Amino acid sequence: MPATVVVGTQWGDEGKGRIIDNLAEKSQMVVRFQGGNNAGHTIVNEQGEFKFHIIPSGILYPHVTAVIGNGVVVDPRVLCEELDTLRDRGVSFDNLRLSGNAHLIMPYHILLDSAHETQLGKRKIGTTKRGIGPAYTDKAARLGIRVQDLLDKKILRQKLDTAIGEKNDLLEKVYNSPGVDRFEVMEQYAEYADRLSPYIADTSLLIDKALKRGEEVLFEGAQGCLLDIDHGTYPFVTSSNPIAGAACVGGGVGPTKINDVMGVCKAYTTRVGEGPFPTELTGELGDHFVNKGMEYGTTTGRKRRCGWLDLVILNYAVRLNGLTGLAITKLDVLSGLDQINVCSMYEYDHDGVQENYIDFPPHQSIFYHCQPVLQSLPGWKADISGVRKLADLPVEARDYLELISEEAGVPVKMVSVGPGRDELVEV
């Protein structure tokens, strides 16, 4: 600190929300820097359970300025719904700031996302169908509508006229789907403008001023590095860059401002949607992780695929993000197992010739056919949800954490042993 980036080291769903919630208590600003409402962070505190999809996790602390950065694509309907939920539960959001440079998800983006995924059939990617991909596509094509456009109804109308004409042609003629009504969209987004305009700001400037004052700023990543559009398991990825370097682009700061990068790693591995997964478990053992870990997506409710911890993937995340520390989540889910396995490398059979990979394979076609080489460790029976000191964990659990740290070359700094805010072991 004062500038720390928190990222996921797997395929998302690592439990970043509760780690960010813990670190936010000691911060003055939390910045969400990429993704859209295809991500979800769950926070459990004395007020109950909160599920956020756009709003940064730090919003629950009155002393924290919660920033939605320029790298985020924002569905204003979802954002307003989250604000309504906070208001109804007595939580102030006066500390929210929204970048004027962030791009908006429009109704036609959602329709295009769903239509395209349906058309792919068996080749589907597993998108959440929330319009994130099409919104980033328009951003790259310089056809996007930004948050600041809400402040000028003339510009908003002109951009909508251009965009909707093109998107309706695509929806109706290519996907055989109904288009959108430009007048309804204009009226709807004018209402969003009235609601959100008090929070729109030059967030890059706000972050810079906070850092110059010596305040602690936390950059909050969504998804995980294996879903990164450049470095993930393409094409089964998200449409943005969830790795640490993207915090500079999506927050509007230089790389020299970042001091630490915390990687959040589940004590086992999960992923949602399609794509290869070397350590995936099925049957009774896979169901153990799903049921005990409550492995259902925060955003979609989809059942997560579960498997053993993959150290090849973790080391890849260390390299991509320059991790300085690890937070291990859901260690308690492993309690009760006689044996715990971890993947230390991959085996790949290429035309009868076996190759071993201790580093992440360079090509997707190789990764698809890799088999995990598993290392076994003894499990533990004790319930560890009440443990708050590292020394009080069973020796088998401590050995497991030590193996992770040694293999990754990064110290384990935090361990979660339950979903509650206080169910955390700080190392």
Buried (B, 14 or more C-beta within 10 A) or exposed (E): EBBBBBBBBBBBBBBBBBBBBBBBEEBBBBBBBBBBBBBBBBBBBEEEEBEBBBBBBBBBBEEBBBBBBBBBBBBBBBBBBBBEBBEEEEBEBEBBBBBBBBBBBBBBBBBBBBBBBEEEEEEBBBBBBBBBBBBBBBBEEEEBBBBBBBBEEEBBBEBBEEBBEEBBEBBEEEBEBEBBEBEEBBEBBBEBBEBBEEBBBBBBEBBBEBBEEEBBBBBBBBBBBBBBBEBBBEEBBBBBBBBBBBBBBBBBBEEEBBBBBBBBBBBBBBBBBBBBBBBBBEEEEBBBBBEBBEBEBBBBEEEBBBBBBBBBBBBBBBBBBBBBBBBBBBBBBBBEBEEBBBBBBBBBEEEEEEEEBEEBBEEBEBBEBBEBBBBEBEBBEBEBBEBEEBEEBBEBBBBBBEBBBEBBEBEBBBBBBBBBBEBBBEB
